[in-house]
Amino acid sequence: MKRRVTSGILIIIMLMLTTLCPLAGCGTSAQTAAPTDLMKNIKPDQPNAGPVSAPGPNEAIADFAVRLFQNSLAKDGNTLIAPVSVLSALAMTANGAKGETLTQMEKVCGLSTGELNEYLNAYLKSLPNGDKYKLHSANSIWFKDDDKVAVKQDFLQLNADYYDAAVYKTAFNAAALKAINAWISEQTEGMIKNMLSEIAPDAVMYLVNALAFDAEWENIYTEVQVSDGSFTSAAGQKRVVKMMHGTEEMYLADGKATGFIKYYAGRKYAFVALLPDQGVAINDYVSSLTGAGLMNVLAKAQNVPVVTALPKFKSEYAVTMNDTLRAMGMTDAFDPKLADFTGLATMEGDLQGQNICISRLLHKTYIAVNEKGTQAGAASVVEMGCGAALEPPPKTVILDRPFVYMLIDCTSHLPLFIGMVTDIEA
């Protein structure tokens, strides 16, 4: 069986707000002590033991995905983000936030921390797996082995309970760097290697979410369905591309765009394409999207034949999401004077009075769409510092100009990945 893989990584890096490095052993020495697995001492109290029913569509989660996408657009070129991965890691971090910092994080995420914990726990557990499709989600927390940084057990317990997070305590050195990168590589089936190039001198904690998707198309394109075609970029340049032709059965229309749904094997997951109407600029169309509107267009998909042409394409994207989240209303978390993550850890000894805040959120993605299916990867780093009538003619959707696409689960319709193609390399 030939499969195509989608994977996402989001890492929260908690850094002390210090210009120097007062923490013992905070460099990248050659020390090789293995990380201590603290899950031996923390037993997850799973809120939803046993089989979990899939939650239905959630407009708040969809709205977060759309707003994150809108605020992450590349000035030039293609865009791709993994909102479910970002949301999972932010939710884990929010379990250590308090005061106005927590209020802003909850407002941006769309739900209270308690609601997020409950929803994401049920949602991620409910995502189906089969012989030809698989979705794997994993979380881990790595914190510095230093008696001056007292990580709160309640924080670890919450993330163990709701996110089944593995918890490791280790000296932050070269061995820790290797261990974290190895964990990421393993959880993404080797797709994302050497995610971290170094451990920042003042880092005190890493929170990691990995999301890996492995599936085949329900109907793989045959050789005769692939031919040369033309794609016009957002800049008006003509590209010769390989077009994959087929006929799908679910047609989408929202008044500004038309599109289709192409299923992966088992029909538990699907690829969604939305092509803005002629005269509608791709950025204007993206700006018009809302979570409710997206849920509505997917819910009202028409079961009619759709003649389609999907270009083979590859896309890589990297973005620092600090300004993205600030624009969405999460400002205090990035401010060393205002951030309140006192529910995460306390600083003791000569670190008393030091604060923790987000200094960077880095997000990287990769996708390749071809005859067999889809390959994609995402990496994010948050760095914290301290109808029986006559049958109508088939619809036609030819993706020969910029379009929006998503990888969704077919129960909630939430976008695991959402992207925009504005150009295709020849």
Residue pairs with C-beta under 8 A, 6 or more apart in sequence:
1 131
1 132
1 216
2 216
2 372
2 373
3 132
3 214
3 215
3 216
3 373
4 214
4 215
4 216
4 217
4 368
4 370
4 372
4 373
4 374
4 375
5 189
5 191
5 212
5 213
5 214
5 375
5 376
5 377
6 211
6 212
6 213
6 214
6 215
6 367
6 374
6 375
6 376
6 377
6 407
6 416
6 417
7 187
7 188
7 189
7 191
7 192
7 210
7 211
7 212
7 213
7 376
7 377
7 378
8 82
8 84
8 85
8 209
8 210
8 211
8 212
8 365
8 377
8 378
8 379
8 380
8 416
8 417
9 85
9 184
9 187
9 188
9 192
9 195
9 208
9 209
9 210
9 211
9 377
9 378
9 379
9 380
10 82
10 85
10 86
10 88
10 89
10 208
10 209
10 363
10 378
10 379
10 380
10 381
10 382
11 89
11 184
11 195
11 196
11 206
11 207
11 208
11 209
11 379
11 380
11 381
11 382
12 89
12 90
12 92
12 93
12 205
12 206
12 207
12 208
12 358
12 382
12 384
13 200
13 203
13 205
13 206
13 359
13 360
13 381
13 382
13 383
13 384
14 143
14 203
14 204
14 205
14 206
14 207
14 341
14 344
14 345
14 356
14 384
15 200
15 202
15 203
15 204
15 356
15 359
15 383
15 384
15 385
15 386
16 22
16 23
16 202
16 203
16 204
16 347
16 351
16 354
16 356
16 385
16 386
17 202
17 336
17 354
17 355
17 356
17 357
17 385
17 386
18 202
18 354
18 386
21 27
21 201
21 202
22 350
22 351
23 144
23 146
23 148
23 149
23 172
23 202
23 204
23 351
24 146
24 148
25 31
25 145
25 146
25 171
25 172
25 173
26 144
26 146
26 172
26 201
26 202
26 203
27 173
27 201
28 172
28 173
28 174
28 177
28 198
28 199
29 171
29 173
29 174
30 173
30 174
30 175
31 171
31 173
31 174
31 175
32 174
32 175
33 170
33 171
33 175
34 170
34 175
34 179
35 142
35 168
35 169
35 170
35 176
35 179
36 145
36 168
36 169
36 170
37 166
37 167
37 168
38 156
38 167
38 168
38 169
39 160
39 166
39 167
42 153
42 156
42 157
42 160
42 167
43 160
44 160
44 161
44 164
45 157
45 161
46 121
46 161
46 164
47 117
47 118
47 121
47 161
47 162
48 121
48 122
48 125
52 122
52 125
52 126
53 122
53 126
54 122
54 123
54 126
54 127
54 409
54 411
54 412
55 119
55 122
55 123
55 126
55 412
56 411
56 412
57 295
57 299
57 412
57 413
57 414
58 119
58 412
58 414
59 291
59 292
59 295
60 109
60 110
60 111
60 291
61 87
61 110
61 111
61 119
61 291
61 412
61 414
62 291
62 292
62 294
62 295
62 413
62 414
62 415
63 110
63 290
63 291
63 292
64 83
64 87
64 108
64 109
64 110
64 291
65 83
65 84
65 87
65 291
65 414
65 415
65 418
66 289
66 290
66 291
66 294
66 418
67 291
67 328
68 81
68 83
68 86
68 321
68 324
68 328
69 79
69 81
69 83
69 286
69 289
69 418
69 420
70 286
70 287
70 289
71 323
71 324
71 325
71 327
71 328
72 79
72 81
72 319
72 321
72 324
72 363
73 79
73 283
73 286
73 420
74 317
74 319
74 422
76 422
77 317
77 422
77 423
78 315
78 317
78 419
78 420
78 421
78 422
78 423
79 317
79 319
79 419
79 420
79 422
80 315
80 317
80 365
80 366
80 367
80 376
80 378
80 417
80 418
80 419
80 420
81 317
81 319
81 363
81 365
81 378
81 417
81 418
81 419
82 211
82 363
82 365
82 378
82 380
82 416
82 417
83 415
83 416
83 417
83 418
84 211
84 414
84 415
84 416
85 209
85 210
85 211
85 378
85 380
86 321
86 363
86 380
87 109
87 116
87 120
88 120
88 124
88 137
88 139
88 163
88 209
88 211
89 139
89 207
89 208
89 209
89 380
89 382
90 105
90 108
90 109
90 382
91 109
91 113
91 116
91 117
91 120
91 163
92 139
92 141
92 159
92 163
92 165
92 207
92 209
93 105
93 207
93 341
93 344
93 382
93 384
94 102
94 105
94 106
94 109
94 113
94 116
95 113
95 117
95 155
95 158
95 159
95 343
95 344
96 152
96 155
96 341
96 342
96 343
96 344
96 345
97 105
97 113
97 333
97 340
97 341
97 343
97 344
98 340
98 341
98 342
98 343
99 340
100 332
100 338
100 340
101 332
101 333
101 338
101 339
101 340
101 341
102 113
102 340
102 343
104 329
104 330
104 331
104 332
104 333
105 113
105 330
105 333
106 112
106 113
106 116
107 329
107 330
108 325
108 328
108 329
108 330
109 116
111 119
117 158
117 161
117 162
117 163
118 162
120 162
120 163
121 162
121 163
123 412
123 414
124 137
126 411
127 135
127 137
127 409
128 135
128 266
128 268
128 409
129 135
129 136
130 265
130 266
130 268
132 215
132 216
132 264
132 265
132 266
133 213
133 214
133 215
133 216
133 264
133 265
133 266
133 268
133 269
134 212
134 213
134 214
134 215
135 211
135 212
135 213
135 214
135 269
135 409
135 416
136 187
136 210
136 211
136 212
136 213
136 214
137 209
137 210
137 211
137 212
138 164
138 166
138 187
138 209
138 210
139 159
139 163
139 164
139 165
139 166
139 207
139 208
139 209
139 210
140 165
140 166
140 167
140 168
140 183
140 206
140 207
140 208
141 156
141 159
141 165
141 166
141 167
141 168
141 205
141 206
141 207
141 208
142 168
142 169
142 170
142 176
142 179
142 180
142 205
142 206
142 207
142 208
143 149
143 151
143 167
143 168
143 169
143 170
143 204
143 205
143 206
143 345
144 169
144 170
144 171
144 172
144 203
144 204
144 205
145 169
145 170
145 171
145 172
146 204
147 348
147 349
148 347
148 348
148 349
148 350
148 351
149 204
149 345
149 347
149 348
149 351
150 345
150 346
150 347
150 348
151 205
151 344
151 345
152 343
152 344
152 345
152 346
154 343
155 343
155 344
155 345
156 165
156 167
159 165
159 167
159 207
160 167
163 209
165 207
166 183
168 179
170 176
170 179
172 199
172 203
173 199
176 199
177 196
177 198
177 199
180 195
180 196
180 206
180 208
181 193
181 194
181 195
181 196
183 208
184 192
184 193
184 195
184 208
184 210
185 191
185 192
185 193
185 195
187 210
187 212
188 210
188 212
188 377
189 212
189 214
191 212
191 377
192 377
192 379
195 379
195 381
196 381
200 383
202 385
202 386
204 345
204 356
204 386
205 344
205 345
205 384
207 382
211 378
211 416
213 269
213 376
213 407
213 416
215 264
215 265
215 266
215 269
215 373
215 374
216 264
216 265
216 372
216 373
217 262
217 263
217 264
217 265
217 372
217 373
218 262
218 263
218 264
218 265
218 266
218 267
219 246
219 262
219 263
220 371
220 372
220 373
221 244
221 245
221 246
221 371
221 372
222 371
223 371
225 244
225 245
225 246
225 371
226 242
226 243
226 244
226 245
226 312
226 371
227 242
227 243
227 245
228 240
228 241
228 242
228 243
229 240
229 241
229 242
229 243
229 309
229 311
229 400
230 238
230 239
230 240
230 241
230 400
231 238
231 239
231 241
231 311
231 399
231 400
231 401
231 423
231 424
232 238
232 239
232 400
232 401
233 239
233 402
233 422
233 423
233 424
234 281
234 282
234 402
234 422
234 423
235 423
237 423
239 423
239 424
239 425
239 426
240 426
241 311
241 312
241 313
241 424
241 426
242 311
242 312
243 309
243 310
243 311
243 312
243 398
243 400
244 309
244 310
244 311
244 312
244 370
244 371
245 307
245 308
245 309
246 262
246 308
246 310
247 305
247 306
247 307
247 308
247 394
248 260
248 261
248 262
248 305
248 306
248 308
249 303
249 304
249 305
249 306
250 260
250 261
250 301
250 302
250 303
250 306
251 258
251 259
251 260
251 301
251 302
251 303
251 304
251 306
251 395
251 397
252 258
252 259
252 260
252 261
252 272
252 274
252 297
252 298
252 301
252 302
253 259
253 297
253 302
254 274
254 293
254 296
254 297
256 276
256 277
256 280
256 285
256 288
257 274
257 275
257 276
257 277
257 280
257 285
257 404
258 274
258 275
258 277
258 395
258 397
259 272
259 273
259 274
259 275
259 397
259 403
260 272
260 273
260 306
260 308
260 395
260 397
261 270
261 271
261 272
261 298
261 301
262 270
262 271
262 272
262 273
262 308
262 310
263 269
263 270
263 271
263 410
264 270
264 271
264 373
267 410
268 409
268 410
268 411
269 407
269 408
269 409
269 410
269 416
270 407
270 408
270 410
271 369
271 374
271 405
271 406
271 407
272 298
272 405
272 406
272 407
272 408
272 415
273 308
273 310
273 397
273 399
273 403
273 404
273 405
274 285
274 297
274 403
274 404
274 405
275 397
275 398
275 399
275 401
275 403
276 282
276 284
276 285
276 401
276 402
276 403
276 404
282 402
282 403
282 404
282 420
282 422
285 404
286 404
286 420
289 404
294 413
294 415
295 413
298 408
298 413
299 413
302 395
304 392
304 394
304 395
305 394
305 395
306 394
306 395
306 396
306 397
307 394
307 395
307 396
307 397
308 396
308 397
308 398
308 399
309 397
309 398
309 399
309 400
310 369
310 399
311 369
311 399
311 400
311 421
311 424
312 369
312 370
312 371
313 367
313 368
313 369
313 421
313 424
314 366
314 367
314 368
314 369
314 425
315 365
315 366
315 367
315 368
315 419
315 421
316 364
316 365
316 366
317 363
317 364
317 365
317 366
317 419
318 362
318 363
318 364
318 365
319 362
319 363
320 360
320 361
320 362
320 363
321 361
321 362
321 363
321 380
321 382
322 334
322 358
322 360
322 361
324 361
325 333
325 334
325 361
326 334
331 338
332 338
332 339
332 340
333 339
333 341
333 357
333 358
334 357
334 358
334 359
335 357
336 355
336 357
336 385
336 386
337 355
338 357
339 355
339 356
339 357
339 358
341 355
341 356
341 357
341 384
344 356
345 356
347 353
347 354
347 386
354 386
355 386
356 384
356 385
356 386
357 384
357 385
357 386
358 382
358 383
358 384
358 385
359 383
359 384
359 385
360 381
360 382
360 383
361 380
361 381
361 382
361 383
362 379
362 380
362 381
362 382
362 383
363 378
363 379
363 380
363 381
364 378
364 379
364 380
365 376
365 377
365 378
365 379
365 417
365 419
366 375
366 376
366 377
366 378
367 374
367 375
367 376
367 377
367 417
367 419
368 374
368 375
368 376
369 375
374 407
376 407
376 417
378 417
399 421
402 420
402 421
402 422
402 423
403 420
403 421
404 418
404 419
404 420
405 418
405 419
405 420
405 421
406 415
406 416
406 417
406 418
406 419
407 415
407 416
407 417
407 418
408 414
408 415
408 416
409 416
